[in-house]
Amino acid sequence: MKYDFLTLSVALYYGLLFLLAIFCLHRFFLVYIYFQTRRRDPKLPVMDPDDWPMVTVQLPLFNEKYVAERLLRQTAALDYPAAKLEIQVLDDSTDETTALVAGLVSELRKEGLTITHLHRDQRSGFKAGALAIGLSLCQGELVAVFDADFLPSPDFLRRTVPYFKEPELGMVQARWEFINRNYSWLTQVQAMLLDGHFVIEHAARNRSGRFFNFNGTAGIWRRTAIVDAGGWRADTLTEDLDLSYRAQMQGWHFLYLKDLTVDSELPEDINAFKTQQHRWAKGSAETLLKLTRPLLKSSLPGKVKIEAFFHMAGNFAYLLLLALALIMYPSLIGRFNLPWQQLLLIDVPLFLATSCAVSLFFLVSQWENGHYSRRTLITLPLTLAVGVGLAVNNGKAVFEAFFNYRTPFVRTPKFNLSEGANLSPTYRQPLYAVPTLEIFVGLYFLLIMAVAVNLGKFALLPFLALFACGFTGNGILSLIHGKRRFWRWRTV
């Protein structure tokens, strides 16, 4: 019986690792598509100034006292004909942000801007609800959206609006950049994670004729595309992903501009980062469950359907990671008596398909956006460890989506950080249950490392150390950042 259980553990281990390898090889496939299509950058059309359409800029806010003024003043500096520009501040705040915004709006209105302040006492529908109300009241043919921590350049509209000469174009998305990329090791890790998404994934998907998504900010929509797709809906936590797929399934084309960047701010508090990751993971799983059937029934090409599945199902890999973690100890014991030649033939290809494919994905993104340096090689293992350590946090999110457990839209706090700024304790979101579980999982892997040393399986130690450091580090740092005052490991 003991032998049968250990044999089953080994089989499950390799089965889970094989499924994970499929998700990781998909990253390698995206890198391949990226290079295959890298010369397909669009050229900005020429548009007669008399033909500029009316544009509404929507600024959704919820308790953003640190960044609200910066956002409004940056938006007011957009270089676009004043008679054809409208700004909506969609304010759901419950703190002093509302009074601050009201004063700024009054000041900017006196300077000649068409700007309105729409404050809701009830945050129904969260961000999607605010955007929907703003859309019902706006004058613009085109609608741009910027979250509170984004800083659009003055020429943003002039570099996006002309593309809408194509009547079937529904949305244009810009790439995110980060003003506090080097604020700490944590922001460097987040930047690398997001660079992979924006530099490789978006570009590869869009240039190859596959679906990609609006990221909730730093983009501009054709109003009729939003309406035609059914409008903003709050039945998932990623209203942007949901609307993007509904619009593209309706036949609207999207455009990604990799070379147009919009500065933004990364969360320095790891709990804010994990809250953001939880929302994105749960929302994408909810969108997958919502749209899989209509997507499969559509007449879209097979390559679009397959890529859409990998896109929306990507966070299910965290459940595979959690299952792999649970089966790791018995599988290690079960593999002890297997011939090393057999292990070599199985383990090496799977290792190359997982760790190496993901590493290549991130390294290429850093090279392509000009951020590659010697520090990149230090940040990479940290990024892999943090990514692995998110398995509890993001796996929980996918479970909640699968069982239709409803949770509110929890915003990501913004603090107006610069490279040398200090983080205020206000808006901090302490977490305790998830970090505690992460620490226990990390200690479990430390135990497995000791067993591996005792069995002489030294080749497994780097792999096991990645898991141990990822889970333990995420958990401990979450507890530290949950305190009233906390230290941070600053980079030079």
C-alpha positions as CSV (number, residue, x, y, z in Angstrom):
1,M,0.0,0.0,0.0
2,K,2.8,2.3,0.9
3,Y,4.6,1.5,-2.4
4,D,1.3,2.2,-4.3
5,F,0.9,5.6,-2.6
6,L,4.4,6.6,-3.4
7,T,4.1,5.5,-7.0
8,L,0.9,7.5,-7.3
9,S,2.6,10.5,-5.8
10,V,5.4,10.3,-8.4
11,A,2.9,10.0,-11.2
12,L,0.9,13.0,-9.9
13,Y,4.1,15.0,-9.5
14,Y,5.1,14.4,-13.1
15,G,1.6,15.0,-14.3
16,L,1.3,18.3,-12.6
17,L,4.8,19.3,-13.8
18,F,3.8,18.4,-17.3
19,L,0.7,20.6,-17.1
20,L,2.8,23.5,-15.7
21,A,5.2,23.0,-18.5
22,I,2.4,23.6,-21.1
23,F,1.6,27.0,-19.5
24,C,5.3,27.9,-19.4
25,L,6.0,26.8,-23.0
26,H,3.1,29.1,-23.9
27,R,5.3,31.9,-22.7
28,F,8.1,30.7,-25.0
29,F,5.5,30.6,-27.9
30,L,4.6,34.2,-27.2
31,V,8.3,35.2,-27.4
32,Y,8.5,33.4,-30.8
33,I,5.4,35.2,-32.1
34,Y,6.8,38.5,-30.7
35,F,10.0,38.2,-32.8
36,Q,8.1,36.9,-35.8
37,T,5.8,40.0,-35.9
38,R,8.1,42.7,-34.4
39,R,8.2,44.7,-37.6
40,R,4.5,45.2,-37.8
41,D,4.3,48.4,-35.9
42,P,1.5,50.7,-37.2
43,K,2.2,54.2,-38.6
44,L,0.3,57.1,-37.2
45,P,-2.3,58.3,-39.7
46,V,-2.5,62.0,-40.7
47,M,-5.7,63.6,-39.5
48,D,-6.9,67.1,-40.4
49,P,-7.3,69.3,-37.3
50,D,-10.8,70.0,-38.3
51,D,-11.6,66.3,-38.1
52,W,-10.5,65.8,-34.5
53,P,-13.4,64.1,-32.7
54,M,-14.7,65.1,-29.3
55,V,-12.8,63.2,-26.6
56,T,-13.9,62.5,-23.0
57,V,-11.2,61.7,-20.5
58,Q,-12.5,59.7,-17.5
59,L,-10.6,59.6,-14.2
60,P,-12.1,57.0,-11.8
61,L,-11.1,57.8,-8.2
62,F,-11.6,56.1,-4.8
63,N,-9.8,57.6,-1.8
64,E,-6.9,58.9,-3.7
65,K,-5.8,61.9,-1.7
66,Y,-2.1,61.4,-2.4
67,V,-2.3,61.3,-6.2
68,A,-5.6,63.1,-7.1
69,E,-4.1,66.5,-7.7
70,R,-1.2,65.1,-9.7
71,L,-3.6,63.3,-11.9
72,L,-5.9,66.2,-12.5
73,R,-3.1,68.6,-13.4
74,Q,-1.4,66.1,-15.7
75,T,-4.7,65.5,-17.5
76,A,-5.4,69.2,-17.8
77,A,-2.1,69.5,-19.6
78,L,-3.2,67.3,-22.5
79,D,-2.5,68.9,-25.8
80,Y,-5.9,68.8,-27.5
81,P,-8.3,71.4,-28.8
82,A,-10.1,72.7,-25.6
83,A,-13.5,72.8,-27.4
84,K,-13.2,69.1,-28.2
85,L,-12.0,67.9,-24.8
86,E,-14.1,67.0,-21.8
87,I,-12.8,65.6,-18.5
88,Q,-14.9,63.6,-16.1
89,V,-13.7,63.0,-12.5
90,L,-15.6,59.9,-11.4
91,D,-15.2,60.1,-7.7
92,D,-16.4,57.4,-5.3
93,S,-14.3,58.6,-2.4
94,T,-15.3,58.4,1.2
95,D,-12.4,60.5,2.6
96,E,-11.0,64.0,2.1
97,T,-10.3,63.2,-1.6
98,T,-13.7,64.5,-2.5
99,A,-13.2,67.9,-1.1
100,L,-9.7,68.1,-2.6
101,V,-11.0,67.2,-6.0
102,A,-13.9,69.6,-5.8
103,G,-11.5,72.5,-5.2
104,L,-9.2,71.4,-8.1
105,V,-12.1,71.0,-10.5
106,S,-13.4,74.5,-9.7
107,E,-9.9,75.9,-10.3
108,L,-9.4,74.1,-13.6
109,R,-12.9,75.1,-14.8
110,K,-11.9,78.8,-14.3
111,E,-8.9,78.2,-16.5
112,G,-11.3,77.2,-19.4
113,L,-11.4,73.4,-19.2
114,T,-14.6,71.5,-19.6
115,I,-14.4,69.4,-16.5
116,T,-17.1,67.8,-14.3
117,H,-16.9,66.2,-10.8
118,L,-19.3,63.3,-10.5
119,H,-19.4,62.0,-6.9
120,R,-21.3,58.9,-5.9
121,D,-22.4,58.2,-2.3
122,Q,-23.0,54.5,-3.1
123,R,-20.1,52.7,-4.8
124,S,-22.5,50.3,-6.7
125,G,-20.7,48.4,-9.4
126,F,-17.4,49.7,-8.2
127,K,-15.2,51.0,-11.0
128,A,-17.4,49.5,-13.7
129,G,-20.4,51.3,-12.2
130,A,-18.6,54.6,-12.2
131,L,-17.4,54.3,-15.8
132,A,-20.9,53.3,-16.9
133,I,-22.5,56.4,-15.3
134,G,-19.8,58.6,-16.8
135,L,-20.4,57.1,-20.2
136,S,-24.1,57.8,-20.0
137,L,-23.3,61.5,-19.4
138,C,-20.3,62.1,-21.6
139,Q,-20.1,64.1,-24.8
140,G,-17.1,62.4,-26.4
141,E,-17.1,60.1,-29.4
142,L,-13.9,58.7,-27.9
143,V,-13.4,57.9,-24.3
144,A,-9.9,57.8,-22.6
145,V,-9.5,56.3,-19.1
146,F,-6.6,56.9,-16.7
147,D,-6.4,55.5,-13.2
148,A,-5.3,57.7,-10.3
149,D,-1.7,56.8,-10.4
150,F,-1.2,57.4,-14.1
151,L,0.5,60.3,-15.8
152,P,-0.4,60.7,-19.5
153,S,2.0,62.7,-21.5
154,P,0.6,65.9,-23.1
155,D,0.7,64.3,-26.6
156,F,-1.2,61.2,-25.6
157,L,-4.4,62.1,-27.5
158,R,-2.6,63.3,-30.6
159,R,-0.7,60.0,-30.7
160,T,-3.8,57.8,-30.4
161,V,-6.9,59.6,-31.8
162,P,-5.8,59.6,-35.5
163,Y,-5.8,55.8,-35.5
164,F,-9.6,55.9,-35.1
165,K,-9.9,56.9,-38.7
166,E,-10.3,53.2,-39.2
167,P,-14.0,52.8,-38.6
168,E,-13.7,49.3,-37.1
169,L,-11.1,50.3,-34.5
170,G,-12.6,50.0,-31.0
171,M,-9.8,50.6,-28.6
172,V,-6.1,51.7,-28.5
173,Q,-3.9,50.6,-25.5
174,A,-0.6,52.2,-24.5
175,R,2.2,50.5,-22.6
176,W,2.7,51.1,-18.9
177,E,5.9,52.5,-17.6
178,F,6.8,53.0,-13.9
179,I,8.1,56.1,-12.2
180,N,9.2,54.1,-9.2
181,R,10.7,51.1,-11.0
182,N,13.9,51.3,-8.9
183,Y,12.3,52.4,-5.6
184,S,12.9,48.9,-4.0
185,W,13.6,45.3,-5.0
186,L,9.8,44.7,-4.8
187,T,9.0,47.4,-7.4
188,Q,11.8,46.0,-9.6
189,V,10.2,42.6,-9.4
190,Q,6.7,44.0,-10.2
191,A,8.1,46.0,-13.1
192,M,9.7,42.8,-14.6
193,L,6.4,40.9,-14.2
194,L,4.4,43.6,-15.9
195,D,7.0,44.2,-18.6
196,G,6.5,40.6,-19.7
197,H,2.8,41.3,-20.1
198,F,3.1,44.6,-21.9
199,V,6.2,44.1,-24.0
200,I,5.8,40.5,-25.1
201,E,2.2,39.3,-24.5
202,H,0.3,42.4,-25.8
203,A,2.5,42.9,-28.7
204,A,2.6,39.3,-29.8
205,R,-1.2,38.9,-29.5
206,N,-2.1,42.1,-31.2
207,R,0.4,41.9,-34.1
208,S,-0.5,38.3,-34.9
209,G,-4.3,38.9,-35.1
210,R,-5.1,37.4,-31.7
211,F,-7.2,39.0,-28.9
212,F,-5.6,41.1,-26.3
213,N,-7.2,43.3,-23.6
214,F,-7.7,46.9,-22.4
215,N,-5.9,47.2,-19.1
216,G,-8.4,49.4,-17.4
217,T,-6.3,52.5,-17.9
218,A,-3.9,54.2,-20.3
219,G,-6.2,53.5,-23.2
220,I,-8.8,55.1,-25.4
221,W,-12.1,53.6,-26.6
222,R,-14.6,54.3,-29.3
223,R,-17.8,55.0,-27.4
224,T,-19.9,53.0,-29.8
225,A,-17.7,49.9,-29.3
226,I,-18.4,50.0,-25.6
227,V,-22.1,50.3,-26.1
228,D,-22.2,47.7,-28.9
229,A,-20.4,45.2,-26.6
230,G,-23.0,45.7,-23.9
231,G,-21.3,48.3,-21.8
232,W,-19.3,48.2,-18.6
233,R,-20.4,45.3,-16.3
234,A,-19.5,44.6,-12.7
235,D,-20.1,40.8,-12.6
236,T,-16.3,40.2,-12.7
237,L,-13.5,41.9,-10.9
238,T,-11.8,42.6,-14.3
239,E,-14.4,44.7,-16.0
240,D,-11.7,45.7,-18.5
241,L,-10.9,42.2,-19.6
242,D,-14.5,41.2,-19.8
243,L,-15.5,44.2,-22.0
244,S,-12.4,43.7,-24.2
245,Y,-13.3,40.2,-25.1
246,R,-17.0,41.0,-25.6
247,A,-16.1,43.9,-27.9
248,Q,-13.6,41.9,-30.0
249,M,-16.1,39.0,-30.2
250,Q,-18.5,41.6,-31.7
251,G,-16.0,42.3,-34.4
252,W,-14.2,45.4,-33.1
253,H,-10.5,45.7,-33.8
254,F,-8.0,46.7,-31.1
255,L,-4.6,48.3,-31.4
256,Y,-1.6,48.1,-29.1
257,L,1.1,50.8,-29.2
258,K,4.2,49.4,-27.6
259,D,6.2,52.5,-28.2
260,L,3.6,54.8,-26.6
261,T,4.2,54.7,-22.8
262,V,2.2,56.2,-19.9
263,D,4.0,56.6,-16.6
264,S,2.4,55.0,-13.5
265,E,3.2,54.0,-10.0
266,L,3.8,50.5,-8.6
267,P,2.7,49.5,-5.1
268,E,5.6,49.4,-2.6
269,D,3.6,47.6,0.0
270,I,3.6,43.9,-0.7
271,N,0.0,43.5,0.7
272,A,-1.2,46.1,-1.8
273,F,0.6,44.2,-4.6
274,K,-1.0,40.9,-3.5
275,T,-4.4,42.5,-3.3
276,Q,-3.9,43.7,-6.8
277,Q,-2.8,40.3,-7.9
278,H,-5.7,38.6,-6.2
279,R,-8.2,40.9,-8.0
280,W,-6.5,40.3,-11.4
281,A,-6.3,36.5,-10.9
282,K,-9.9,36.2,-9.7
283,G,-11.3,38.5,-12.3
284,S,-9.6,36.7,-15.2
285,A,-10.9,33.4,-13.9
286,E,-14.4,34.8,-13.6
287,T,-14.1,36.1,-17.1
288,L,-13.0,32.7,-18.4
289,L,-16.0,31.0,-16.7
290,K,-18.3,33.7,-18.1
291,L,-17.1,33.8,-21.7
292,T,-15.8,30.4,-22.5
293,R,-19.1,29.1,-23.9
294,P,-19.8,32.1,-26.2
295,L,-16.1,32.1,-27.3
296,L,-16.2,28.4,-28.3
297,K,-19.5,28.8,-30.1
298,S,-18.2,31.8,-32.1
299,S,-16.9,31.5,-35.6
300,L,-13.5,33.0,-34.6
301,P,-10.3,31.3,-35.9
302,G,-8.9,28.5,-33.8
303,K,-5.7,30.4,-33.1
304,V,-7.8,33.2,-31.5
305,K,-9.8,30.7,-29.3
306,I,-6.7,28.9,-28.1
307,E,-4.8,32.0,-27.2
308,A,-7.9,33.4,-25.5
309,F,-8.0,30.3,-23.3
310,F,-4.4,30.6,-22.3
311,H,-4.8,34.3,-21.7
312,M,-7.8,33.9,-19.3
313,A,-6.8,30.6,-17.8
314,G,-3.2,31.6,-17.0
315,N,-3.8,31.9,-13.3
316,F,-5.0,28.3,-13.0
317,A,-1.3,27.5,-13.1
318,Y,-1.2,28.7,-9.5
319,L,-3.5,25.9,-8.5
320,L,-1.2,23.5,-10.2
321,L,1.7,25.0,-8.3
322,L,-0.1,24.5,-5.0
323,A,-0.9,20.9,-5.8
324,L,2.7,20.4,-6.8
325,A,3.8,21.8,-3.4
326,L,1.5,19.4,-1.5
327,I,2.8,16.3,-3.5
328,M,6.4,17.3,-3.4
329,Y,7.5,15.4,-0.2
330,P,5.9,11.9,-1.0
331,S,7.0,12.2,-4.6
332,L,10.6,12.9,-3.5
333,I,10.5,9.7,-1.4
334,G,8.9,7.8,-4.2
335,R,11.6,8.9,-6.7
336,F,14.5,7.9,-4.5
337,N,14.8,4.4,-5.9
338,L,14.3,5.3,-9.6
339,P,17.4,5.1,-11.9
340,W,19.1,8.4,-12.3
341,Q,19.1,8.0,-16.1
342,Q,15.3,7.8,-16.1
343,L,15.1,10.8,-13.9
344,L,17.5,12.7,-16.2
345,L,15.4,12.0,-19.2
346,I,12.2,13.3,-17.6
347,D,13.4,16.0,-15.2
348,V,15.7,17.9,-17.5
349,P,13.2,18.5,-20.3
350,L,10.5,19.5,-17.8
351,F,13.0,21.9,-16.1
352,L,13.9,23.5,-19.4
353,A,10.2,23.8,-20.3
354,T,9.3,25.5,-17.1
355,S,12.1,27.6,-15.5
356,C,14.1,28.3,-18.7
357,A,11.0,29.3,-20.8
358,V,9.8,31.7,-18.1
359,S,13.2,33.2,-17.6
360,L,13.6,33.8,-21.3
361,F,10.2,35.5,-21.4
362,F,11.3,38.0,-18.8
363,L,14.8,38.5,-20.0
364,V,13.6,39.3,-23.6
365,S,11.0,41.8,-22.2
366,Q,13.8,43.7,-20.4
367,W,16.0,43.7,-23.4
368,E,13.3,44.9,-25.7
369,N,12.2,47.8,-23.5
370,G,15.7,49.0,-22.8
371,H,15.8,48.1,-19.1
372,Y,18.3,45.2,-19.4
373,S,21.4,45.6,-17.2
374,R,23.5,43.5,-14.8
375,R,20.9,44.1,-12.1
376,T,18.4,42.2,-14.3
377,L,20.2,39.0,-13.6
378,I,19.8,39.6,-9.9
379,T,16.1,40.6,-10.2
380,L,15.2,37.6,-12.3
381,P,15.5,34.9,-9.6
382,L,13.7,37.2,-7.2
383,T,10.9,37.6,-9.7
384,L,10.7,33.8,-10.1
385,A,10.6,33.4,-6.4
386,V,7.9,36.0,-5.8
387,G,5.9,34.5,-8.7
388,V,6.0,31.1,-7.1
389,G,5.2,32.6,-3.7
390,L,2.0,34.1,-5.1
391,A,0.5,30.6,-5.5
392,V,-1.4,30.7,-2.2
393,N,-2.7,34.3,-2.8
394,N,-3.7,33.8,-6.4
395,G,-4.7,30.2,-6.1
396,K,-7.2,31.3,-3.4
397,A,-8.5,33.9,-5.9
398,V,-9.1,31.2,-8.6
399,F,-10.9,29.0,-6.1
400,E,-13.2,31.9,-5.1
401,A,-14.0,32.5,-8.8
402,F,-14.6,28.8,-9.5
403,F,-17.1,28.5,-6.5
404,N,-18.6,31.9,-7.4
405,Y,-17.6,33.5,-4.1
406,R,-18.3,37.2,-4.5
407,T,-15.9,39.7,-3.1
408,P,-15.8,43.5,-3.5
409,F,-13.4,45.4,-5.9
410,V,-10.5,46.3,-3.6
411,R,-8.5,49.2,-4.9
412,T,-4.7,49.3,-5.0
413,P,-3.5,52.1,-2.7
414,K,-1.4,54.8,-4.4
415,F,1.0,57.1,-2.5
416,N,2.6,59.4,-5.0
417,L,6.0,57.7,-4.6
418,S,9.2,58.8,-6.2
419,E,12.6,57.1,-6.0
420,G,13.3,58.7,-2.6
421,A,9.8,59.1,-1.1
422,N,8.6,57.6,2.0
423,L,5.5,55.4,2.2
424,S,2.6,56.6,4.3
425,P,0.7,54.1,6.5
426,T,-2.7,55.5,5.3
427,Y,-4.6,53.1,3.1
428,R,-2.5,50.2,4.1
429,Q,-4.2,46.8,3.8
430,P,-2.8,44.3,6.3
431,L,-3.2,40.6,5.5
432,Y,-2.7,37.8,8.0
433,A,-4.3,34.4,7.0
434,V,-2.6,34.2,3.6
435,P,0.9,35.2,4.8
436,T,0.7,32.7,7.7
437,L,-0.2,29.9,5.3
438,E,2.6,31.0,3.0
439,I,5.1,30.8,5.8
440,F,4.0,27.3,6.7
441,V,4.3,26.2,3.1
442,G,7.8,27.8,3.0
443,L,8.8,25.9,6.1
444,Y,7.5,22.7,4.6
445,F,9.8,23.2,1.7
446,L,12.8,23.8,4.0
447,L,11.9,20.4,5.5
448,I,11.9,18.9,2.0
449,M,15.3,20.4,1.3
450,A,16.7,18.7,4.5
451,V,15.2,15.4,3.3
452,A,16.8,15.9,-0.2
453,V,20.2,16.5,1.4
454,N,19.8,13.4,3.5
455,L,18.9,11.4,0.3
456,G,21.7,12.9,-1.6
457,K,19.4,14.6,-4.2
458,F,21.5,17.8,-4.3
459,A,20.4,18.7,-7.8
460,L,16.9,19.4,-6.5
461,L,18.1,22.0,-4.0
462,P,18.0,25.1,-6.3
463,F,14.4,24.2,-7.4
464,L,13.3,23.5,-3.8
465,A,15.0,26.7,-2.6
466,L,13.1,28.8,-5.1
467,F,9.8,27.5,-3.5
468,A,11.1,27.9,0.1
469,C,12.3,31.5,-0.5
470,G,9.2,32.4,-2.5
471,F,6.6,31.3,0.0
472,T,8.5,32.2,3.2
473,G,9.7,35.6,1.8
474,N,6.2,36.6,0.6
475,G,4.6,35.6,3.9
476,I,7.2,37.3,6.2
477,L,7.2,40.5,4.2
478,S,3.4,40.6,4.2
479,L,3.4,40.5,8.0
480,I,6.2,43.1,8.2
481,H,4.3,45.5,5.8
482,G,1.2,45.0,7.8
483,K,2.7,46.7,10.8
484,R,2.2,50.4,11.5
485,R,5.8,51.1,10.5
486,F,8.0,48.9,8.5
487,W,11.4,48.8,6.9
488,R,12.1,48.3,3.3
489,W,15.1,47.0,1.5
490,R,16.1,49.9,-0.7
491,T,18.2,49.5,-3.9
492,V,21.0,51.7,-4.9
